[in-house]
Amino acid sequence: METTTLEPWAPGDYCLAALSSVDSHFSELAADVYARACRFDFDAPGFCLIDLGPEATSESLRRVMIELKQELQTVHGANCARNLVWLSAGRFDQQVTTKFHRDGGPPECLLILGYEPTSIRAEFSLADYSRCAFDLGLTPAQFLEKHNPMFVAGEELLRPYTTRVACFSNAHYQVLVINNSVAEWSDDRRAWQGVLHTARILNPSDAHRRVVNSTMVASVEMGAPSSVSDADIREFVTTSLVRQHGYTKPQ
């Protein structure tokens, strides 16, 4: 497999127009998201941002996330004869700058993150570590072991493979879908090729919240059970509970 000249992804490659509601065109949106985020090679970004605009609500944002997962599940089943199941769902006040990382999980998984309007500004970037690993003759897991991006040397290796999300806005309701996989690229079996993500928080504040609605889904064999119940998902959609990120104490 050959790779092309390194260039950051253009906004048109990963930014999708605002939705006013979940309607009959939602399956078309899911197909667009799947093509961009659920990639099997390096011809797509591995992530996608959906802008719902400033007039949505926290609950409608979360309902979009749930409906999106359901539609992606349909697309994935048709493409791979596999299912998508929930691994986690929660809400956090996240105001800590991070290094490039993946959020754990099985070899093939997605993050579906919902951001609410806030006065806390942030910059979001994605790094195509799977492609970097491929170019170095490594698997993604080997890359993370040999070139940990938590350290400067690993971070520098990823610089040419990095895209800053130009359409990320703290003033809008937005859904960011990230291919969080660590699967190896193979000629014999198609597998999702993941990216790493980082958020740089510009003005953290104890007086305000930056709410992130965080979910993870996994690609599994048909019939495999979900780690999260339907009741848990219904609670996720309607709850007002927001936890301090990294802690168990409710806020």
HELIX and SHEET records of a PDB file:
HELIX    1   1 PRO A   11  TYR A   14  1                                   4    
HELIX    2   2 PHE A   26  ALA A   37  1                                  12    
HELIX    3   3 SER A   58  CYS A   80  1                                  23    
HELIX    4   4 TYR A  129  ASP A  135  1                                   7    
HELIX    5   5 PRO A  140  LYS A  146  1                                   7    
HELIX    6   6 VAL A  152  LEU A  158  1                                   7    
HELIX    7   7 ARG A  159  TYR A  161  5                                   3    
HELIX    8   8 ASP A  230  THR A  238  1                                   9    
SHEET    1   A 7 CYS A  15  LEU A  16  0                                        
SHEET    2   A 7 PHE A  47  GLY A  53  1                                        
SHEET    3   A 7 TYR A 173  ASN A 179 -1                                        
SHEET    4   A 7 CYS A 109  TYR A 115 -1                                        
SHEET    5   A 7 VAL A 211  GLU A 221 -1                                        
SHEET    6   A 7 ARG A  82  ASP A  93 -1                                        
SHEET    7   A 7 ARG A 243  GLN A 244  1                                        
SHEET    1   B 3 THR A 162  ARG A 164  0                                        
SHEET    2   B 3 ALA A 122  ALA A 127 -1                                        
SHEET    3   B 3 LEU A 196  ILE A 201 -1                                        
END                                                                             
